[in-house]
Amino acid sequence: MRRTLLMTTSAVFTLALCLAAPLYAHHVKKGESSTLPVTTSSAQARELYAKGVGDYENLYLERCNDDWRAAVKEDPNLAIAWAWIAFNSSNPQEVSDARAKAKALVSKASPGEQLMVSWISKVQEGDFLGGITAMNDMLEMYPHDKHLLYQAGNWLMLEDGNEQAQRIMEKALSIDKNFPAALNDLAYLDARNRQFAKALAAMDRYVALLPKEPNPQDSYGELLRMAGNFEGSLTHYRAALKIDPDFVTSQLGLGDTYALMGNQAQARVEYDKAIRFAHTEADRLTYSMQNAMTYVRDGNFAEADKQYLEIAQTAHGKEQGLQEAQSYRHLAEYQTDDNVALKNLKLAEEALHHQSIISPSDRDEEMSHILRIRTVRAARAGNQPLADKSLQQLEALANGSRNRVIQSSYHGAAGALLMDQKKYQDAVVQLEEDQDNPFTMELLVQAYYQTEQTDKLHEVEGRLRGTNMPTMEQALVVPAARAKRPVI
């Protein structure tokens, strides 16, 4: 399973700990220690921090937060634990407060911990380049810490930095060939490249390494679903829930799989269970959005409208501005009336500014999605000034960040406008920078046809038809693409 940042690994996490001194003050030279130290005078805080990392790597994402909250209760000066609360919490107020705590305390930490806090805080605050620089410096300081390699590589996967992530995970496996976390991530990278046989072979190893953990079964289910083996996917999700009935992401996985199978009624049954047992308010809202999407897949847009509006209102009342914005954005995506879509996108943008505590990184990523859709919808509605303005805003956002999610949003929107202008070759250049989005793949099929690139056309058409991700883009594009005859 992949959610937000992490997937999973062994339950055992070993740290190089400074047991004698309460503070780690001298500068660490490259190679002086093989793993990152934890600066604390409290043995209990150190133990709780390590337990949190173990739970985190096994994808017990709320349980690890509880561990870190307990750790900072034992030692309020434990900057690294505050940083990971900020990194992993879904509560925007807690994220903001924990990040501030980590930054205020960082001078008391070791140089390596200072780099980790800098990586986390800078990325969340929108300084993507500064965050990556700190991350790279941290990895250079501790090149043999497989857990740091995993954390960095997995974050890069979240940001669509697949090539860099693969190099990092391969390095982690060179340190420990049976490191479950890196093995899992590499399997996902293979699956993203449609190398499913290789990915599933890695899953067999992963399950064998951690037979009593639910996440290997969960990951197996997700990769089988990506490969189009829905019945096998359901079997593995159920196996994960048999190991741990409270592993809610597997319950969500059942709903997502039934939705992709076309059984929306059963999907809603499974989603309802996931919503009921969600560990956080943010998760509950996210699962509710997946449930609402089943009505889009059914073509029942009136009920979908009702569901998404209710979710947006609930999110607003719960001070979950990001989920509020996402709900309005989803509401806009399937509208047949472009002007109605534009109104909902305006509400989505406003939701991002209801609370100042949303991290700049989350706000910018979501804003890039909103601007992408606004660019396309405004052009379709004949409002070219708004389309141009939206694309200019998106370009400025992309130029100010190395965030690959934002970059993809820009290239997708720019390519779509070029397609409208029948500048097919120029469109190809842009669209090829955003090849994982079904809307983009659909346009690429047209662009390759117009530019007589037959081999590329058939390749991207096959990828489009084989996309099995439980997203709104998939729901709106892929079933219709499968119903059409392939381009000859």
C-alpha positions as CSV (number, residue, x, y, z in Angstrom):
1,M,0.0,0.0,0.0
2,R,1.1,3.5,-0.7
3,R,-0.5,6.4,1.1
4,T,0.9,9.9,1.4
5,L,4.5,9.2,2.1
6,L,5.3,5.7,3.2
7,M,4.6,2.1,2.4
8,T,6.1,-0.5,4.7
9,T,9.1,-2.4,6.0
10,S,10.3,-4.5,8.9
11,A,8.8,-4.0,12.3
12,V,12.3,-3.8,13.7
13,F,14.1,-0.5,13.4
14,T,17.7,-0.1,14.7
15,L,19.2,3.4,15.4
16,A,22.7,4.5,16.4
17,L,21.9,6.1,19.7
18,C,23.9,8.4,21.9
19,L,23.3,6.7,25.2
20,A,25.8,8.5,27.3
21,A,25.3,12.2,26.6
22,P,22.0,14.1,26.6
23,L,23.0,16.2,23.7
24,Y,25.0,15.4,20.5
25,A,26.8,18.6,20.0
26,H,30.0,18.0,17.9
27,H,29.9,18.0,14.1
28,V,29.5,14.6,12.5
29,K,31.9,13.9,9.7
30,K,30.9,11.8,6.7
31,G,31.3,8.2,7.6
32,E,31.8,8.8,11.4
33,S,28.5,7.0,12.2
34,S,26.6,4.6,10.0
35,T,23.2,5.7,11.1
36,L,21.5,8.9,12.2
37,P,21.7,9.5,16.0
38,V,18.7,10.6,18.1
39,T,19.4,13.5,20.4
40,T,17.6,12.9,23.7
41,S,18.5,12.4,27.4
42,S,15.4,10.2,27.8
43,A,15.7,6.5,27.1
44,Q,11.9,6.2,27.1
45,A,11.6,9.0,24.5
46,R,14.3,7.3,22.4
47,E,12.4,4.0,22.5
48,L,9.1,5.6,21.6
49,Y,10.7,7.4,18.7
50,A,12.2,4.1,17.4
51,K,8.9,2.3,17.8
52,G,7.2,5.1,15.9
53,V,9.6,4.6,13.0
54,G,8.9,0.9,13.0
55,D,5.2,1.4,13.0
56,Y,5.6,4.1,10.3
57,E,7.5,1.8,8.0
58,N,4.8,-0.9,8.5
59,L,2.2,1.7,7.4
60,Y,0.5,2.0,10.8
61,L,0.4,5.7,10.1
62,E,-1.8,6.8,13.0
63,R,-0.2,4.5,15.5
64,C,3.2,5.9,14.7
65,N,1.9,9.4,15.3
66,D,0.8,8.2,18.7
67,D,4.3,6.9,19.4
68,W,5.9,10.2,18.4
69,R,3.4,12.2,20.4
70,A,4.2,10.0,23.4
71,A,7.9,10.5,22.7
72,V,7.7,14.3,22.8
73,K,5.7,14.1,25.9
74,E,8.6,12.3,27.5
75,D,11.1,14.7,26.0
76,P,9.6,18.0,24.7
77,N,13.0,18.9,23.2
78,L,13.1,15.9,20.8
79,A,13.1,17.9,17.6
80,I,13.3,14.9,15.2
81,A,10.0,13.5,16.7
82,W,8.3,16.8,16.3
83,A,9.5,16.9,12.6
84,W,8.0,13.5,11.9
85,I,4.7,14.4,13.5
86,A,4.7,17.4,11.1
87,F,5.6,15.1,8.2
88,N,3.0,12.5,8.9
89,S,0.0,14.0,10.6
90,S,-3.2,14.7,8.7
91,N,-4.3,17.4,11.1
92,P,-3.2,20.8,9.6
93,Q,-3.1,22.5,12.9
94,E,-0.9,19.8,14.4
95,V,1.3,19.8,11.3
96,S,1.9,23.6,11.7
97,D,2.5,23.5,15.4
98,A,4.8,20.5,15.2
99,R,6.9,22.0,12.4
100,A,7.3,25.2,14.4
101,K,8.4,23.1,17.5
102,A,10.9,21.2,15.4
103,K,12.4,24.4,14.0
104,A,12.6,26.1,17.4
105,L,14.4,23.1,18.9
106,V,16.7,22.1,16.0
107,S,19.8,23.9,17.3
108,K,19.9,21.4,20.2
109,A,20.0,18.4,17.8
110,S,22.9,16.7,15.9
111,P,23.9,18.0,12.5
112,G,22.2,15.0,10.8
113,E,18.9,15.7,12.6
114,Q,19.2,19.4,11.7
115,L,19.3,18.4,8.1
116,M,16.3,16.1,8.5
117,V,14.3,18.9,10.1
118,S,15.4,21.3,7.4
119,W,14.3,18.8,4.7
120,I,10.9,18.3,6.2
121,S,10.2,22.0,7.1
122,K,11.5,23.5,3.8
123,V,9.5,21.1,1.6
124,Q,6.3,21.8,3.6
125,E,7.0,25.6,3.4
126,G,7.4,25.5,-0.3
127,D,11.2,25.7,-0.5
128,F,11.5,22.6,-2.6
129,L,15.0,23.1,-3.7
130,G,16.2,23.9,-0.2
131,G,14.5,20.8,1.1
132,I,16.0,18.5,-1.5
133,T,19.4,20.0,-0.8
134,A,19.1,19.3,2.9
135,M,17.9,15.8,2.1
136,N,20.8,15.1,-0.1
137,D,23.3,16.5,2.5
138,M,21.7,14.2,5.1
139,L,22.1,11.2,2.8
140,E,25.7,12.1,2.1
141,M,26.4,12.3,5.9
142,Y,24.8,8.9,6.5
143,P,25.2,7.0,3.2
144,H,24.8,3.6,4.9
145,D,21.6,4.3,6.8
146,K,19.1,2.2,4.8
147,H,16.2,3.7,6.7
148,L,17.1,7.2,5.7
149,L,17.5,6.0,2.1
150,Y,14.1,4.5,2.3
151,Q,12.5,7.7,3.7
152,A,14.1,9.9,1.1
153,G,13.4,7.5,-1.8
154,N,9.8,7.0,-0.9
155,W,9.2,10.7,-0.6
156,L,10.6,11.1,-4.1
157,M,8.1,8.5,-5.3
158,L,5.3,10.6,-3.8
159,E,6.6,13.5,-5.8
160,D,6.9,11.4,-9.0
161,G,10.7,11.3,-8.9
162,N,10.7,7.7,-9.9
163,E,14.2,7.5,-11.5
164,Q,15.9,9.1,-8.5
165,A,13.8,6.9,-6.1
166,Q,14.9,3.8,-7.9
167,R,18.6,4.6,-7.6
168,I,18.1,5.3,-3.9
169,M,16.1,2.1,-3.2
170,E,18.7,0.0,-5.1
171,K,21.4,1.5,-2.9
172,A,19.4,0.6,0.2
173,L,19.1,-3.0,-1.0
174,S,22.8,-3.1,-1.7
175,I,23.2,-2.5,2.1
176,D,20.6,-5.1,3.0
177,K,19.3,-7.3,0.1
178,N,16.3,-8.3,2.3
179,F,15.3,-4.8,3.3
180,P,11.5,-5.1,3.0
181,A,10.7,-1.4,2.6
182,A,13.1,-0.9,-0.3
183,L,11.9,-4.2,-1.9
184,N,8.3,-3.0,-1.7
185,D,9.1,0.4,-3.2
186,L,11.0,-1.1,-6.1
187,A,8.0,-3.4,-6.8
188,Y,5.8,-0.3,-7.1
189,L,8.3,1.4,-9.4
190,D,8.3,-1.7,-11.6
191,A,4.5,-1.7,-11.6
192,R,4.5,2.0,-12.7
193,N,6.6,1.0,-15.6
194,R,4.1,-1.9,-16.4
195,Q,6.7,-4.5,-15.5
196,F,4.2,-6.5,-13.5
197,A,5.9,-9.9,-13.6
198,K,9.0,-8.4,-12.0
199,A,6.9,-6.4,-9.5
200,L,4.9,-9.5,-8.4
201,A,8.0,-11.6,-8.0
202,A,9.2,-8.9,-5.6
203,M,5.9,-9.1,-3.8
204,D,6.4,-12.9,-3.2
205,R,9.7,-12.1,-1.5
206,Y,8.1,-9.3,0.5
207,V,5.3,-11.5,1.8
208,A,7.8,-14.2,2.7
209,L,9.9,-11.7,4.7
210,L,6.9,-10.3,6.7
211,P,4.3,-13.1,6.8
212,K,2.6,-11.7,9.9
213,E,2.3,-8.1,8.7
214,P,-0.8,-6.9,6.8
215,N,0.9,-4.4,4.4
216,P,2.7,-7.0,2.2
217,Q,-0.7,-8.5,1.4
218,D,-2.1,-5.0,1.0
219,S,0.6,-4.1,-1.5
220,Y,0.2,-7.3,-3.3
221,G,-3.5,-6.5,-3.7
222,E,-2.8,-3.0,-5.0
223,L,-0.2,-4.2,-7.6
224,L,-2.5,-7.0,-8.8
225,R,-5.2,-4.4,-9.3
226,M,-2.8,-2.2,-11.3
227,A,-2.2,-5.2,-13.5
228,G,-5.9,-5.8,-14.0
229,N,-6.2,-8.9,-11.8
230,F,-9.1,-7.8,-9.8
231,E,-10.1,-11.1,-8.2
232,G,-6.5,-11.7,-7.1
233,S,-6.5,-8.2,-5.7
234,L,-9.6,-8.8,-3.6
235,T,-8.0,-12.0,-2.2
236,H,-4.9,-10.2,-1.0
237,Y,-6.8,-7.3,0.5
238,R,-9.0,-9.8,2.5
239,A,-5.8,-11.6,3.6
240,A,-4.5,-8.3,5.0
241,L,-7.7,-7.7,6.9
242,K,-7.6,-11.2,8.3
243,I,-4.1,-10.5,9.7
244,D,-5.3,-7.1,11.1
245,P,-9.0,-6.2,10.8
246,D,-8.1,-2.6,11.7
247,F,-5.8,-2.2,8.7
248,V,-8.3,0.2,7.1
249,T,-6.3,0.9,4.0
250,S,-7.1,-2.7,2.9
251,Q,-10.8,-2.0,3.5
252,L,-10.4,1.0,1.3
253,G,-8.6,-1.2,-1.2
254,L,-11.6,-3.5,-1.5
255,G,-13.8,-0.5,-2.3
256,D,-11.4,0.9,-4.9
257,T,-11.1,-2.6,-6.6
258,Y,-14.9,-3.1,-6.8
259,A,-15.2,0.4,-8.2
260,L,-12.7,-0.4,-11.0
261,M,-14.5,-3.7,-11.6
262,G,-17.7,-1.7,-12.3
263,N,-19.5,-3.0,-9.2
264,Q,-20.4,0.4,-7.7
265,A,-23.0,-1.0,-5.3
266,Q,-20.5,-3.3,-3.6
267,A,-17.8,-0.6,-3.8
268,R,-20.1,1.6,-1.7
269,V,-20.6,-1.2,0.9
270,E,-16.8,-1.5,1.3
271,Y,-16.3,2.3,1.3
272,D,-18.9,2.7,4.0
273,K,-16.9,0.3,6.2
274,A,-13.7,2.2,5.6
275,I,-15.4,5.5,6.4
276,R,-16.8,4.0,9.6
277,F,-13.4,2.8,10.9
278,A,-11.2,5.6,9.5
279,H,-8.5,6.6,12.0
280,T,-8.5,10.3,11.2
281,E,-10.9,12.9,10.0
282,A,-8.8,13.6,6.9
283,D,-9.0,9.9,6.1
284,R,-12.7,9.8,6.6
285,L,-13.2,12.7,4.2
286,T,-10.9,11.1,1.6
287,Y,-12.7,7.8,1.8
288,S,-16.0,9.6,1.4
289,M,-14.7,11.3,-1.7
290,Q,-13.9,7.8,-3.1
291,N,-17.4,6.7,-2.2
292,A,-18.9,9.7,-4.0
293,M,-16.9,8.9,-7.1
294,T,-18.9,5.6,-7.5
295,Y,-21.9,7.8,-8.5
296,V,-19.8,9.4,-11.2
297,R,-18.8,6.0,-12.5
298,D,-22.5,5.1,-12.5
299,G,-23.4,8.2,-14.4
300,N,-25.6,9.4,-11.5
301,F,-24.2,12.9,-11.5
302,A,-27.0,14.4,-9.4
303,E,-26.2,12.1,-6.5
304,A,-22.5,12.7,-7.0
305,D,-23.1,16.5,-6.8
306,K,-25.0,16.0,-3.5
307,Q,-22.3,13.8,-2.0
308,Y,-19.4,16.1,-2.9
309,L,-21.2,19.2,-1.7
310,E,-21.9,17.5,1.7
311,I,-18.3,16.4,2.0
312,A,-17.1,19.9,1.2
313,Q,-19.4,21.3,3.9
314,T,-18.3,18.8,6.4
315,A,-14.6,19.4,5.6
316,H,-15.2,23.2,6.1
317,G,-16.9,22.5,9.5
318,K,-14.0,20.3,10.5
319,E,-11.4,22.8,9.4
320,Q,-10.0,20.5,6.8
321,G,-9.4,23.0,4.1
322,L,-7.4,20.8,1.8
323,Q,-10.1,18.1,1.7
324,E,-12.7,20.9,1.2
325,A,-10.8,22.1,-1.9
326,Q,-10.4,18.6,-3.2
327,S,-14.1,17.9,-3.0
328,Y,-15.0,21.1,-4.9
329,R,-12.3,20.2,-7.5
330,H,-13.7,16.7,-8.0
331,L,-17.2,18.3,-8.3
332,A,-15.8,20.4,-11.1
333,E,-14.1,17.7,-13.0
334,Y,-17.1,15.8,-14.2
335,Q,-19.5,18.7,-14.9
336,T,-20.8,18.9,-18.5
337,D,-21.4,22.6,-18.2
338,D,-18.0,24.4,-18.2
339,N,-19.3,27.5,-16.4
340,V,-20.6,25.3,-13.6
341,A,-17.2,23.7,-13.4
342,L,-15.5,27.1,-13.2
343,K,-17.8,28.1,-10.3
344,N,-16.8,25.0,-8.4
345,L,-13.1,25.6,-9.1
346,K,-13.5,29.1,-7.6
347,L,-14.9,27.5,-4.5
348,A,-12.0,25.1,-4.4
349,E,-9.5,27.9,-4.6
350,E,-11.3,29.8,-1.9
351,A,-11.2,26.8,0.4
352,L,-7.5,26.7,0.2
353,H,-7.4,30.1,1.9
354,H,-10.0,29.6,4.6
355,Q,-7.2,28.5,7.0
356,S,-3.6,29.8,7.0
357,I,-2.4,26.5,8.6
358,I,-2.5,24.5,5.3
359,S,1.1,24.0,4.5
360,P,2.4,25.9,1.4
361,S,3.4,22.7,-0.3
362,D,-0.1,21.2,0.0
363,R,-1.7,24.4,-1.0
364,D,0.6,24.8,-4.1
365,E,0.0,21.2,-5.2
366,E,-3.7,21.5,-4.9
367,M,-3.7,24.9,-6.6
368,S,-1.8,23.4,-9.5
369,H,-4.6,20.9,-10.0
370,I,-7.2,23.6,-9.8
371,L,-5.4,25.8,-12.3
372,R,-4.9,22.9,-14.7
373,I,-8.6,22.2,-14.9
374,R,-9.5,25.9,-15.0
375,T,-7.2,26.4,-18.0
376,V,-8.9,23.7,-20.0
377,R,-12.4,24.5,-18.9
378,A,-12.0,28.2,-19.6
379,A,-10.7,27.5,-23.1
380,R,-13.6,25.1,-23.7
381,A,-16.1,27.7,-22.5
382,G,-14.6,30.2,-25.0
383,N,-13.1,32.4,-22.2
384,Q,-9.6,32.5,-23.7
385,P,-8.4,35.4,-21.4
386,L,-9.2,33.3,-18.3
387,A,-7.5,30.3,-19.9
388,D,-4.4,32.3,-20.7
389,K,-4.4,33.9,-17.2
390,S,-4.8,30.5,-15.5
391,L,-1.9,29.0,-17.5
392,Q,0.3,32.0,-16.7
393,Q,-0.4,31.5,-13.0
394,L,0.4,27.8,-13.3
395,E,3.6,28.5,-15.2
396,A,4.7,30.9,-12.5
397,L,3.9,28.3,-9.9
398,A,5.9,25.7,-11.8
399,N,8.9,28.1,-12.4
400,G,9.0,28.7,-8.6
401,S,9.1,25.1,-7.6
402,R,10.8,21.8,-8.6
403,N,7.8,19.9,-7.3
404,R,7.1,17.4,-10.0
405,V,3.4,17.3,-9.2
406,I,3.2,21.0,-10.0
407,Q,5.4,20.6,-13.1
408,S,3.1,17.9,-14.4
409,S,0.0,20.1,-13.9
410,Y,1.7,22.8,-16.0
411,H,2.8,20.6,-18.8
412,G,-0.6,18.9,-19.0
413,A,-2.5,22.2,-19.2
414,A,0.0,23.7,-21.7
415,G,-0.3,20.7,-23.9
416,A,-4.1,20.8,-23.8
417,L,-4.2,24.4,-25.0
418,L,-1.7,23.6,-27.8
419,M,-3.9,20.8,-28.9
420,D,-6.9,23.2,-29.1
421,Q,-4.7,25.4,-31.3
422,K,-3.8,22.4,-33.5
423,K,-0.1,22.9,-32.7
424,Y,0.3,19.1,-32.4
425,Q,4.1,18.8,-32.4
426,D,4.5,21.5,-29.8
427,A,1.7,19.8,-27.8
428,V,3.6,16.5,-27.9
429,V,6.6,18.1,-26.2
430,Q,4.5,19.3,-23.3
431,L,2.2,16.3,-23.0
432,E,5.2,13.8,-22.8
433,E,6.1,15.5,-19.5
434,D,2.8,14.3,-18.0
435,Q,2.3,10.8,-19.3
436,D,0.7,9.2,-16.3
437,N,-2.5,11.3,-16.4
438,P,-5.4,9.7,-18.4
439,F,-6.5,13.1,-19.8
440,T,-3.0,13.6,-21.1
441,M,-2.7,10.1,-22.5
442,E,-6.0,10.6,-24.3
443,L,-4.6,13.8,-25.9
444,L,-1.3,12.1,-26.7
445,V,-3.1,9.5,-28.7
446,Q,-4.6,12.3,-30.8
447,A,-1.3,14.2,-31.0
448,Y,0.6,11.1,-32.1
449,Y,-2.0,10.4,-34.8
450,Q,-1.7,13.9,-36.1
451,T,2.1,13.8,-36.2
452,E,2.1,10.2,-37.6
453,Q,4.0,8.7,-34.7
454,T,2.3,5.3,-35.0
455,D,4.5,3.3,-32.6
456,K,4.1,5.9,-29.8
457,L,0.4,6.1,-30.5
458,H,-0.1,2.4,-29.9
459,E,2.1,2.4,-26.8
460,V,0.3,5.2,-25.1
461,E,-3.1,3.8,-26.2
462,G,-2.3,0.5,-24.6
463,R,-1.2,2.3,-21.4
464,L,-4.4,4.3,-21.3
465,R,-6.6,1.2,-21.7
466,G,-4.6,-0.6,-19.0
467,T,-4.8,2.1,-16.4
468,N,-6.4,0.8,-13.2
469,M,-6.0,3.6,-10.7
470,P,-9.0,4.6,-8.6
471,T,-8.9,8.2,-9.6
472,M,-11.4,10.7,-11.0
473,E,-9.3,11.0,-14.2
474,Q,-9.5,7.2,-14.7
475,A,-13.2,7.2,-14.1
476,L,-13.8,9.9,-16.7
477,V,-11.4,8.8,-19.4
478,V,-10.5,5.1,-19.3
479,P,-13.9,3.3,-19.5
480,A,-14.8,5.4,-22.5
481,A,-11.4,4.7,-24.1
482,R,-11.9,1.0,-23.6
483,A,-15.3,1.2,-25.3
484,K,-13.8,2.7,-28.4
485,R,-12.1,0.7,-31.1
486,P,-8.3,1.1,-31.0
487,V,-6.8,3.6,-33.4
488,I,-5.4,1.6,-36.4
